[in-house]
């Protein structure tokens, strides 16, 4: 189901044998657009868009092997600190 308003989601994908962040990042950018995805670290990203969490999960799952995992969390409140947080980007997306 596509939401009527875009929302912020955290996407965490992990594998015991390979780094998935770049692969997941490219997949999300192709669907949501270059400006709507930000890396948070080796295993996680935030993205902003219309697809519901289950749709984002299914999109990412398409590039994962059977033993790899993904978790998508939708949220509207957050807090961050430090140079790794793109506060300007986050503030334009809801708060």
C-alpha positions in Angstrom: 0.0 0.0 0.0 1.4 3.4 -0.9 1.0 6.0 1.8 -0.6 9.4 0.9 2.2 11.4 2.4 6.0 10.7 2.3 7.5 9.5 5.5 11.0 9.0 6.9 12.2 5.4 7.2 15.3 3.7 8.6 16.6 0.8 6.6 19.0 -1.7 8.2 20.4 -4.5 6.1 23.1 -6.9 7.2 24.9 -10.0 6.0 27.6 -12.2 7.5 29.5 -12.3 4.3 29.3 -9.0 2.5 28.7 -5.3 3.0 25.2 -4.4 1.8 25.0 -0.7 2.3 26.1 0.5 -1.2 23.9 -2.1 -2.8 20.8 -1.1 -0.8 21.6 2.6 -1.2 21.6 2.3 -5.0 18.4 0.3 -5.0 16.6 2.9 -2.9 18.0 5.8 -4.9 16.7 4.2 -8.1 13.2 4.0 -6.6 13.0 7.1 -4.4 15.5 9.5 -6.1 19.1 10.5 -5.4 18.2 13.2 -2.9 15.9 11.1 -0.7 18.5 8.6 0.7 21.3 9.1 3.2 23.8 6.6 4.6 24.0 6.4 8.4 26.8 3.8 8.6 27.9 0.4 7.3 24.5 -1.3 7.7 21.9 1.5 7.8 20.3 4.3 5.8 17.5 6.7 6.1 15.1 7.3 3.2 12.1 9.6 2.6 9.3 8.6 0.3 5.8 7.4 -0.3 6.3 3.6 -0.2 5.2 1.9 3.0 7.7 0.0 5.1 6.7 -3.3 3.7 7.2 -2.0 0.2 10.6 -0.7 1.0 11.4 -4.1 2.6 10.3 -5.9 -0.5 12.3 -3.6 -2.8 15.5 -4.1 -0.7 14.8 -7.9 -0.3 15.0 -8.2 -4.1 18.8 -7.6 -4.0 19.5 -9.8 -0.9 20.5 -13.4 -0.7 18.4 -15.8 1.3 20.7 -15.6 4.4 20.7 -11.8 4.5 18.3 -9.6 6.4 16.6 -6.2 6.3 14.6 -4.2 8.8 12.6 -1.1 7.8 11.3 1.2 10.5 9.0 4.1 9.8 9.1 7.0 12.2 8.1 10.7 12.6 10.2 11.6 15.7 13.9 11.4 15.9 17.0 13.0 17.5 20.5 13.0 16.3 23.9 14.5 17.2 27.3 14.8 15.6 28.9 15.4 12.2 27.5 12.2 10.7 23.9 13.4 11.0 22.7 15.5 8.1 20.5 17.8 10.2 19.5 20.1 7.4 18.3 17.1 5.3 16.3 15.7 8.2 14.7 19.0 9.1 13.3 19.4 5.6 11.5 16.1 6.0 8.9 16.6 8.6 10.5 18.5 11.6 
